[in-house]
Amino acid sequence: MADNNQVDPMKMASFIDANQSTKPPGQTYDRKQMPSSRGFHSMAVIKNKIYIIGGHGMDDRGGYDTDLLDVDIYLPGTDTYEKGRPMLRGQGCSGCTVLDGTIYVVGGGSRVSGQPTNVISVFDSVKDSWGEVVMEFIEPMYGAGCCSVLLPADIITEDV
């Protein structure tokens, strides 16, 4: 029997703009806050730049039901931010990985539509441009876990 009194955790979400760094043992240092409050975003590092990508945030009316296309780039050496090239579509609760200077944002979904996606958003850091690849996943997914694994050439065969 369904529990009609369940609360959607996404509607209870709060978004933050805090940025902290830590150094052992347990010391925390406040850094410059993020330009936009967000949650369920992805992060990746390329050449000492931390890319803060998409996610969900507040709309102009103060609600939480919006997809963020924003990409903020944090420069730890100067404790400053740059504005990055915006995503082509909103993706939150996505997996994220980097390979050869390219960021891959995998799956996730739109808070506005409430639907998961089978899209991989691809950011080329050299060309400063986004593209998309539609994958044939068994089904679109929220919360995809992903990483980059470099396999030695001698174990990769054409028979695979």
Backbone as a printed PyTorch tensor [residue, N CA C, xyz], in Angstrom:
tensor([[[  0.8390,  -1.1770,   0.0000],
         [  0.0000,   0.0000,   0.0000],
         [  0.8870,   1.2450,   0.0000]],

        [[  0.6000,   2.1830,  -0.8720],
         [  1.4090,   3.3970,  -0.9820],
         [  1.1440,   4.3180,   0.1990]],

        [[  2.1760,   4.9750,   0.6510],
         [  2.0650,   5.9430,   1.7320],
         [  1.8610,   7.3150,   1.1120]],

        [[  0.6250,   7.7870,   1.1360],
         [  0.3080,   9.0770,   0.5170],
         [  0.8240,  10.2550,   1.3240]],

        [[  1.3570,   9.9880,   2.5100],
         [  1.8890,  11.0560,   3.3470],
         [  3.3900,  11.2410,   3.1780]],

        [[  3.9930,  10.5230,   2.2420],
         [  5.4290,  10.6660,   2.0380],
         [  5.7500,  12.0620,   1.5260]],

        [[  6.8760,  12.5720,   1.9660],
         [  7.3280,  13.8970,   1.5490],
         [  8.4210,  13.7280,   0.5130]],

        [[  8.3070,  14.4420,  -0.5840],
         [  9.3290,  14.4170,  -1.6230],
         [ 10.5690,  15.1300,  -1.0850]],

        [[ 11.7030,  14.4040,  -0.9070],
         [ 12.8950,  15.0520,  -0.3540],
         [ 13.3970,  16.1980,  -1.2150]],

        [[ 13.1290,  16.1640,  -2.5170],
         [ 13.5690,  17.2590,  -3.3880],
         [ 12.8380,  18.5500,  -3.0440]],

        [[ 11.5900,  18.4610,  -2.5770],
         [ 10.8490,  19.6640,  -2.2260],
         [ 11.3190,  20.2360,  -0.8900]],

        [[ 12.0240,  19.4250,  -0.1110],
         [ 12.5510,  19.8890,   1.1690],
         [ 13.9950,  20.3540,   1.0280]],

        [[ 14.5400,  20.2520,  -0.1460],
         [ 15.9600,  20.5480,  -0.3430],
         [ 16.2450,  22.0230,  -0.0980]],

        [[ 17.4090,  22.2740,   0.4170],
         [ 17.8970,  23.6400,   0.4970],
         [ 19.2220,  23.6740,  -0.2560]],

        [[ 19.5420,  24.8060,  -0.7870],
         [ 20.7200,  24.9340,  -1.6190],
         [ 21.6920,  25.8890,  -0.9540]],

        [[ 22.9650,  25.6130,  -1.1140],
         [ 23.9700,  26.4190,  -0.4350],
         [ 24.9530,  27.0110,  -1.4350]],

        [[ 25.6350,  28.0390,  -0.9790],
         [ 26.6960,  28.6360,  -1.7840],
         [ 28.0190,  28.5920,  -1.0220]],

        [[ 28.0920,  27.7690,   0.0090],
         [ 29.2990,  27.6750,   0.8300],
         [ 30.4110,  26.9600,   0.0790]],

        [[ 31.6260,  27.3670,   0.3590],
         [ 32.8140,  26.7320,  -0.2100],
         [ 33.8280,  26.6400,   0.9180]],

        [[ 34.2100,  25.4240,   1.2620],
         [ 35.1650,  25.2350,   2.3460],
         [ 36.2630,  24.2940,   1.9000]],

        [[ 37.4240,  24.4720,   2.4690],
         [ 38.5110,  23.5220,   2.2470],
         [ 38.9290,  22.9790,   3.6040]],

        [[ 39.4830,  21.7960,   3.6050],
         [ 39.9000,  21.1800,   4.8610],
         [ 41.3470,  20.7430,   4.7710]],

        [[ 41.9780,  20.7410,   5.9240],
         [ 43.3300,  20.1980,   6.0470],
         [ 43.3360,  19.3700,   7.3200]],

        [[ 43.9000,  18.2000,   7.2750],
         [ 43.9320,  17.3750,   8.4930],
         [ 44.7020,  18.1030,   9.5810]],

        [[ 44.4290,  17.9000,  10.8110],
         [ 43.3640,  17.0350,  11.3260],
         [ 42.0970,  17.8210,  11.6310]],

        [[ 41.1350,  17.7960,  10.7470],
         [ 39.8120,  18.3440,  10.9980],
         [ 39.6960,  19.8480,  10.9970]],

        [[ 40.6370,  20.5560,  10.4160],
         [ 40.5360,  22.0110,  10.3490],
         [ 39.8030,  22.3910,   9.0610]],

        [[ 38.8780,  23.3370,   9.1710],
         [ 38.0950,  23.7790,   8.0250],
         [ 38.3310,  25.2640,   7.7990]],

        [[ 38.4620,  25.6520,   6.5610],
         [ 38.7010,  27.0450,   6.1950],
         [ 37.6140,  27.4950,   5.2320]],

        [[ 36.9490,  28.6040,   5.5620],
         [ 35.9630,  29.1540,   4.6470],
         [ 36.6750,  29.7960,   3.4770]],

        [[ 36.1500,  29.5640,   2.2980],
         [ 36.6610,  30.1480,   1.0640],
         [ 35.5560,  31.0250,   0.4810]],

        [[ 35.8450,  31.7130,  -0.5980],
         [ 34.8500,  32.5840,  -1.2200],
         [ 33.6210,  31.7650,  -1.6020]],

        [[ 32.4410,  32.2870,  -1.2510],
         [ 31.2150,  31.5400,  -1.5310],
         [ 30.9570,  31.4470,  -3.0260]],

        [[ 30.2220,  30.4070,  -3.3950],
         [ 29.9010,  30.1950,  -4.8110],
         [ 28.9830,  31.3080,  -5.3070]],

        [[ 29.0790,  31.6620,  -6.5880],
         [ 28.2300,  32.7150,  -7.1410],
         [ 26.7420,  32.3820,  -7.1030]],

        [[ 26.3920,  31.1030,  -7.1560],
         [ 24.9830,  30.7240,  -7.1170],
         [ 24.7930,  29.5500,  -6.1630]],

        [[ 23.6900,  29.6080,  -5.4160],
         [ 23.3490,  28.5050,  -4.5200],
         [ 22.8340,  27.3520,  -5.3580]],

        [[ 23.2380,  26.1450,  -5.0140],
         [ 22.8220,  24.9960,  -5.8030],
         [ 22.9460,  23.7310,  -4.9800]],

        [[ 22.3650,  22.6880,  -5.4880],
         [ 22.4900,  21.3540,  -4.9180],
         [ 22.3780,  20.3450,  -6.0390]],

        [[ 22.7510,  19.1100,  -5.7720],
         [ 22.6510,  18.0200,  -6.7500],
         [ 23.4660,  18.3020,  -8.0090]],

        [[ 24.5260,  19.1070,  -7.8670],
         [ 25.3800,  19.4890,  -8.9860],
         [ 26.5300,  18.4960,  -9.1410]],

        [[ 27.2960,  18.6720, -10.2030],
         [ 28.4900,  17.8640, -10.4480],
         [ 29.7170,  18.7530, -10.3180]],

        [[ 30.8620,  18.1260, -10.0570],
         [ 32.1180,  18.8700,  -9.9790],
         [ 33.2140,  18.0700, -10.6570]],

        [[ 34.1360,  18.7940, -11.2800],
         [ 35.2670,  18.1550, -11.9530],
         [ 36.4570,  19.1030, -11.8830]],

        [[ 37.6550,  18.5480, -11.9800],
         [ 38.8720,  19.3600, -11.9320],
         [ 39.6710,  19.1510, -13.2090]],

        [[ 40.0510,  20.2680, -13.8460],
         [ 40.9470,  20.2540, -15.0030],
         [ 41.9550,  21.3770, -14.7980]],

        [[ 43.2330,  21.0410, -14.8210],
         [ 44.3130,  22.0300, -14.7170],
         [ 44.1040,  23.0300, -13.5810]],

        [[ 43.9260,  22.5210, -12.3800],
         [ 43.7840,  23.3420, -11.1770],
         [ 42.5580,  24.2490, -11.1800]],

        [[ 41.5960,  23.9750, -12.0270],
         [ 40.3260,  24.6900, -12.0230],
         [ 39.2430,  23.7010, -11.6190]],

        [[ 38.3970,  24.1140, -10.6740],
         [ 37.3000,  23.2630, -10.2120],
         [ 36.0180,  23.7300, -10.8980]],

        [[ 35.4620,  22.8770, -11.7320],
         [ 34.2340,  23.1690, -12.4700],
         [ 33.0420,  22.7310, -11.6250]],

        [[ 32.1270,  23.6540, -11.3470],
         [ 30.9050,  23.3830, -10.5890],
         [ 29.7750,  23.4590, -11.6090]],

        [[ 29.1500,  22.3190, -11.8640],
         [ 28.3550,  22.1470, -13.0740],
         [ 26.8910,  21.8540, -12.7620]],

        [[ 25.9990,  22.6850, -13.3280],
         [ 24.5700,  22.3860, -13.3160],
         [ 23.9840,  22.1720, -11.9400]],

        [[ 23.1260,  21.1740, -11.8450],
         [ 22.4170,  20.8700, -10.6130],
         [ 21.0700,  21.5710, -10.5770]],

        [[ 20.5340,  21.6840,  -9.3820],
         [ 19.2310,  22.3160,  -9.1790],
         [ 19.4010,  23.5000,  -8.2410]],

        [[ 18.5230,  24.4770,  -8.4000],
         [ 18.5990,  25.6610,  -7.5630],
         [ 17.2790,  26.3880,  -7.5080]],

        [[ 17.3460,  27.6080,  -6.9950],
         [ 16.1410,  28.4130,  -6.8420],
         [ 15.8590,  29.1930,  -8.1170]],

        [[ 14.5780,  29.2980,  -8.4330],
         [ 14.2090,  30.1260,  -9.5700],
         [ 14.1370,  31.5820,  -9.1160]],

        [[ 13.7840,  32.4710, -10.0320],
         [ 13.7600,  33.9070,  -9.7350],
         [ 12.7270,  34.2790,  -8.6800]],

        [[ 11.7460,  33.4080,  -8.4620],
         [ 10.6990,  33.6820,  -7.4810],
         [ 11.0320,  33.0900,  -6.1140]],

        [[ 12.2310,  32.4890,  -5.9770],
         [ 12.6310,  31.9180,  -4.6960],
         [ 12.2250,  30.4730,  -4.5040]],

        [[ 11.6600,  29.8550,  -5.5510],
         [ 11.3040,  28.4380,  -5.4700],
         [ 12.5100,  27.5740,  -5.7500]],

        [[ 12.3740,  26.2720,  -5.5610],
         [ 13.4940,  25.3600,  -5.7350],
         [ 13.4150,  24.5560,  -7.0220]],

        [[ 12.3830,  24.7340,  -7.7640],
         [ 12.1340,  23.8550,  -8.8950],
         [ 12.7190,  24.3670, -10.2010]],

        [[ 14.0130,  24.5260, -10.2450],
         [ 14.6200,  24.9560, -11.4930],
         [ 15.9010,  24.1800, -11.7550]],

        [[ 16.1990,  23.9960, -13.0140],
         [ 17.4490,  23.3700, -13.4340],
         [ 18.4560,  24.4740, -13.7020]],

        [[ 19.6710,  24.2920, -13.2290],
         [ 20.7180,  25.2770, -13.4710],
         [ 21.5600,  24.8540, -14.6660]],

        [[ 21.7450,  25.7590, -15.5890],
         [ 22.6440,  25.5350, -16.7190],
         [ 24.0210,  26.1220, -16.4150]],

        [[ 24.1050,  26.8860, -15.3400],
         [ 25.3340,  27.5990, -14.9760],
         [ 26.5030,  26.6600, -14.7150]],

        [[ 27.6710,  27.1210, -15.1300],
         [ 28.9330,  26.4730, -14.7740],
         [ 29.8060,  27.5550, -14.1440]],

        [[ 30.1590,  27.3550, -12.8890],
         [ 31.0720,  28.2560, -12.1960],
         [ 32.4110,  27.5460, -12.0850]],

        [[ 33.4870,  28.2810, -12.3220],
         [ 34.8310,  27.6940, -12.2750],
         [ 35.5890,  28.3590, -11.1330]],

        [[ 35.9610,  27.5450, -10.1560],
         [ 36.6680,  28.0480,  -8.9780],
         [ 38.1690,  27.9090,  -9.1820]],

        [[ 38.8880,  29.0060,  -8.8960],
         [ 40.3430,  29.0390,  -9.0000],
         [ 40.9090,  29.0740,  -7.5810]],

        [[ 41.3050,  27.9240,  -7.0320],
         [ 41.7470,  27.8690,  -5.6330],
         [ 42.9430,  28.7650,  -5.3270]],

        [[ 43.8420,  28.9480,  -6.2670],
         [ 45.0430,  29.7430,  -6.0230],
         [ 44.7600,  31.2000,  -5.7170]],

        [[ 43.6670,  31.7270,  -6.2730],
         [ 43.3090,  33.1280,  -6.0580],
         [ 41.9920,  33.2890,  -5.2990]],

        [[ 41.3400,  32.1740,  -4.9660],
         [ 40.0520,  32.1730,  -4.2690],
         [ 39.0300,  33.0270,  -5.0200]],

        [[ 38.9710,  32.8310,  -6.3420],
         [ 38.0350,  33.5700,  -7.1900],
         [ 37.2900,  32.5950,  -8.1030]],

        [[ 36.2630,  33.1230,  -8.7660],
         [ 35.4580,  32.3360,  -9.6980],
         [ 35.4750,  32.9670, -11.0770]],

        [[ 35.3610,  32.1310, -12.0800],
         [ 35.1080,  32.5550, -13.4550],
         [ 33.7570,  31.9780, -13.8510]],

        [[ 33.0880,  32.6490, -14.7790],
         [ 31.8500,  32.1170, -15.3290],
         [ 32.2200,  31.1870, -16.4620]],

        [[ 31.7060,  29.9750, -16.4420],
         [ 31.9690,  29.0150, -17.5020],
         [ 30.8710,  29.0190, -18.5480]],

        [[ 31.1210,  28.3130, -19.6230],
         [ 30.1220,  28.1600, -20.6830],
         [ 28.9290,  27.3810, -20.1180]],

        [[ 27.6760,  27.8880, -20.2500],
         [ 26.5170,  27.1850, -19.7000],
         [ 26.2670,  25.8430, -20.4010]],

        [[ 25.6680,  24.9240, -19.6630],
         [ 25.2830,  23.6330, -20.2280],
         [ 24.1700,  23.8350, -21.2550]],

        [[ 23.9640,  22.8450, -22.0950],
         [ 22.8970,  22.9020, -23.0940],
         [ 21.5440,  22.5340, -22.4960]],

        [[ 21.5580,  21.7290, -21.4190],
         [ 20.3250,  21.3110, -20.7490],
         [ 20.6170,  21.1720, -19.2620]],

        [[ 19.5710,  21.2460, -18.4610],
         [ 19.7320,  21.0660, -17.0260],
         [ 19.9090,  19.6000, -16.6720]],

        [[ 20.9140,  19.3200, -15.8700],
         [ 21.1420,  17.9720, -15.3660],
         [ 21.5590,  18.0710, -13.9100]],

        [[ 20.8240,  17.3920, -13.0510],
         [ 21.1810,  17.2930, -11.6450],
         [ 21.2060,  15.8310, -11.2520]],

        [[ 21.8130,  15.5250, -10.1260],
         [ 21.9350,  14.1320,  -9.6530],
         [ 22.6300,  13.2800, -10.7040]],

        [[ 23.6510,  13.8330, -11.3290],
         [ 24.3650,  13.1710, -12.4240],
         [ 25.6890,  12.6020, -11.9490]],

        [[ 26.1990,  11.6440, -12.6970],
         [ 27.5750,  11.2170, -12.5210],
         [ 28.4700,  12.1740, -13.2960]],

        [[ 29.7400,  12.2300, -12.9490],
         [ 30.6490,  13.1460, -13.6270],
         [ 32.0570,  12.5810, -13.5880]],

        [[ 32.7680,  12.6950, -14.7040],
         [ 34.1560,  12.2630, -14.7590],
         [ 34.9010,  13.1100, -15.7830]],

        [[ 36.2310,  13.0370, -15.7380],
         [ 37.0940,  13.7770, -16.6640],
         [ 38.0480,  12.8000, -17.3210]],

        [[ 38.2560,  12.9660, -18.6190],
         [ 39.2520,  12.1810, -19.3440],
         [ 39.8600,  13.0670, -20.4190]],

        [[ 41.1680,  13.2080, -20.4040],
         [ 41.8950,  13.9900, -21.4100],
         [ 41.3400,  15.4020, -21.5850]],

        [[ 41.0570,  16.0880, -20.4930],
         [ 40.5910,  17.4670, -20.5670],
         [ 39.1450,  17.6250, -20.9850]],

        [[ 38.4040,  16.5330, -21.0250],
         [ 36.9890,  16.5700, -21.3830],
         [ 36.1670,  16.1150, -20.1860]],

        [[ 35.1080,  16.8790, -19.8730],
         [ 34.2090,  16.5460, -18.7660],
         [ 32.9950,  15.8200, -19.3340]],

        [[ 32.6250,  14.7340, -18.6770],
         [ 31.4390,  13.9620, -19.0490],
         [ 30.4540,  14.0100, -17.8820]],

        [[ 29.2490,  14.5520, -18.1230],
         [ 28.1830,  14.5950, -17.1250],
         [ 27.1480,  13.5630, -17.5670]],

        [[ 27.0000,  12.5070, -16.7620],
         [ 26.2610,  11.3120, -17.1840],
         [ 24.9180,  11.2000, -16.4690]],

        [[ 23.8510,  11.0850, -17.2640],
         [ 22.5330,  10.8220, -16.6960],
         [ 22.0450,  11.9590, -15.8290]],

        [[ 21.3580,  11.5950, -14.7600],
         [ 20.7340,  12.6000, -13.9160],
         [ 19.3780,  12.9550, -14.4860]],

        [[ 18.9590,  14.1700, -14.2430],
         [ 17.6620,  14.5380, -14.7670],
         [ 17.3200,  15.9850, -14.5210]],

        [[ 16.1150,  16.3120, -14.9390],
         [ 15.5870,  17.6600, -14.8520],
         [ 14.6560,  17.7660, -13.6560]],

        [[ 14.8480,  18.7720, -12.8560],
         [ 13.9340,  19.0330, -11.7460],
         [ 12.6280,  19.5870, -12.2750]],

        [[ 12.6860,  20.3420, -13.3600],
         [ 11.4840,  20.9520, -13.9220],
         [ 10.5470,  19.8830, -14.4690]],

        [[ 11.0750,  18.9660, -15.2710],
         [ 10.2240,  17.9230, -15.8560],
         [ 10.0180,  16.7550, -14.8980]],

        [[ 10.9310,  16.6040, -13.9340],
         [ 10.8550,  15.4680, -13.0230],
         [ 11.2780,  14.1600, -13.6600]],

        [[ 11.9050,  14.2430, -14.8260],
         [ 12.2630,  13.0410, -15.5700],
         [ 13.7720,  12.8310, -15.6140]],

        [[ 14.2140,  11.5720, -15.4800],
         [ 15.6330,  11.2640, -15.6700],
         [ 15.9930,  11.3330, -17.1500]],

        [[ 17.2870,  11.3630, -17.4410],
         [ 17.7320,  11.4760, -18.8250],
         [ 18.7460,  10.3970, -19.1720]],

        [[ 18.8480,  10.1020, -20.4470],
         [ 19.8780,   9.1800, -20.9340],
         [ 20.9420,   9.9380, -21.7240]],

        [[ 21.0800,  11.2250, -21.4370],
         [ 22.0320,  12.0870, -22.1310],
         [ 23.3490,  12.1580, -21.3580]],

        [[ 24.4490,  12.1610, -22.1030],
         [ 25.7580,  12.4870, -21.5450],
         [ 26.1460,  13.8440, -22.1240]],

        [[ 26.2790,  14.8450, -21.2500],
         [ 26.7460,  16.1590, -21.6850],
         [ 28.2670,  16.1280, -21.6720]],

        [[ 28.8700,  16.6350, -22.7420],
         [ 30.3190,  16.5310, -22.9350],
         [ 30.8920,  17.9390, -23.0910]],

        [[ 31.8170,  18.3150, -22.1830],
         [ 32.4450,  19.6300, -22.2480],
         [ 33.8950,  19.4890, -22.6690]],

        [[ 34.2380,  20.1080, -23.7910],
         [ 35.6120,  20.1330, -24.2940],
         [ 36.2740,  21.3940, -23.7490]],

        [[ 37.2060,  21.2350, -22.8130],
         [ 37.8160,  22.3970, -22.1580],
         [ 38.7490,  23.1710, -23.0830]],

        [[ 39.2670,  22.5380, -24.1200],
         [ 40.1410,  23.2360, -25.0690],
         [ 39.3100,  24.1370, -25.9820]],

        [[ 38.1930,  23.6180, -26.4930],
         [ 37.3160,  24.3890, -27.3840],
         [ 36.3000,  25.2310, -26.6180]],

        [[ 36.2150,  25.0280, -25.2910],
         [ 35.2390,  25.7230, -24.4550],
         [ 33.8320,  25.5580, -25.0260]],

        [[ 33.4490,  24.2980, -25.2600],
         [ 32.1330,  24.0500, -25.8510],
         [ 31.5060,  22.7720, -25.2900]],

        [[ 30.1750,  22.7950, -25.2300],
         [ 29.3900,  21.6430, -24.7950],
         [ 28.8130,  20.9190, -26.0010]],

        [[ 28.7080,  19.6200, -25.8870],
         [ 28.0010,  18.7860, -26.8430],
         [ 27.2180,  17.7500, -26.0600]],

        [[ 26.4600,  16.9320, -26.7600],
         [ 25.6700,  15.8990, -26.0980],
         [ 25.7710,  14.5930, -26.8490]],

        [[ 25.7040,  13.5100, -26.0940],
         [ 25.6430,  12.1680, -26.6560],
         [ 24.4310,  11.5050, -26.0130]],

        [[ 23.5370,  10.9470, -26.8130],
         [ 22.4000,  10.2090, -26.2750],
         [ 22.7940,   8.7460, -26.2220]],

        [[ 22.7960,   8.1860, -25.0260],
         [ 23.1890,   6.7910, -24.8400],
         [ 21.9540,   5.9030, -24.7870]],

        [[ 22.1330,   4.6960, -25.1800],
         [ 21.0520,   3.7210, -25.1180],
         [ 21.1540,   2.9350, -23.8170]],

        [[ 20.9820,   3.6420, -22.6840],
         [ 20.9380,   2.9660, -21.4000],
         [ 19.7020,   2.0770, -21.3690]],

        [[ 19.7070,   1.0760, -20.5080],
         [ 18.5070,   0.2600, -20.3350],
         [ 17.3470,   1.1650, -19.9610]],

        [[ 17.6310,   2.1370, -19.1160],
         [ 16.6580,   3.1700, -18.7950],
         [ 17.4120,   4.4100, -18.3270]],

        [[ 16.8230,   5.5920, -18.5150],
         [ 17.4620,   6.8040, -18.0130],
         [ 17.6580,   6.6880, -16.5070]],

        [[ 18.6540,   7.4060, -15.9670],
         [ 18.9530,   7.1990, -14.5480],
         [ 19.3740,   8.4590, -13.8120]],

        [[ 18.9180,   8.5470, -12.5730],
         [ 19.4260,   9.5260, -11.6220],
         [ 20.5940,   8.8940, -10.8730]],

        [[ 21.5110,   9.7130, -10.3940],
         [ 22.5600,   9.2540,  -9.4950],
         [ 23.5420,   8.2800, -10.1040]],

        [[ 23.8340,   8.4360, -11.3820],
         [ 24.7920,   7.5320, -12.0380],
         [ 26.1730,   7.7150, -11.4240]],

        [[ 26.8060,   6.6180, -11.0940],
         [ 28.1910,   6.6790, -10.6470],
         [ 29.0910,   6.4460, -11.8440]],

        [[ 30.1550,   7.2050, -11.9680],
         [ 31.0590,   6.9900, -13.0970],
         [ 32.4670,   7.4360, -12.7260]],

        [[ 33.4230,   6.9040, -13.4530],
         [ 34.8210,   7.2840, -13.2780],
         [ 35.5500,   6.9820, -14.5830]],

        [[ 36.7290,   7.5160, -14.7120],
         [ 37.5680,   7.2350, -15.8820],
         [ 38.5800,   6.1720, -15.5030]],

        [[ 38.6760,   5.1490, -16.3260],
         [ 39.6330,   4.0690, -16.0970],
         [ 40.4630,   3.9170, -17.3590]],

        [[ 41.7710,   4.0650, -17.2330],
         [ 42.6690,   3.8920, -18.3700],
         [ 43.2210,   2.4770, -18.3290]],

        [[ 42.8800,   1.6940, -19.3320],
         [ 43.3270,   0.3060, -19.3970],
         [ 44.6010,   0.1990, -20.2190]],

        [[ 45.5100,  -0.6670, -19.8170],
         [ 46.7170,  -0.8940, -20.6200],
         [ 46.3360,  -1.4370, -21.9980]],

        [[ 47.0440,  -0.9850, -23.0130],
         [ 46.7290,  -1.3740, -24.3900],
         [ 46.7750,  -2.8790, -24.5980]],

        [[ 47.6250,  -3.5810, -23.8570],
         [ 47.7570,  -5.0210, -24.0950],
         [ 46.5520,  -5.8320, -23.6170]],

        [[ 45.6410,  -5.2340, -22.8380],
         [ 44.4550,  -5.9970, -22.4510],
         [ 43.2160,  -5.5990, -23.2470]],

        [[ 43.3710,  -4.6390, -24.1220],
         [ 42.2560,  -4.2330, -24.9740],
         [ 42.3900,  -4.9570, -26.3040]],

        [[ 41.3380,  -5.6520, -26.6910],
         [ 41.3660,  -6.3740, -27.9670],
         [ 40.1800,  -5.9620, -28.8100]],

        [[ 40.2590,  -6.2340, -30.0790],
         [ 39.1520,  -5.9250, -30.9780],
         [ 38.0070,  -6.9080, -30.8190]],

        [[ 38.2290,  -8.0280, -30.1330],
         [ 37.1950,  -9.0370, -29.9550],
         [ 36.1870,  -8.6680, -28.8780]],

        [[ 36.4440,  -7.6070, -28.1530],
         [ 35.5690,  -7.2550, -27.0380],
         [ 34.3220,  -6.5920, -27.5380]]])
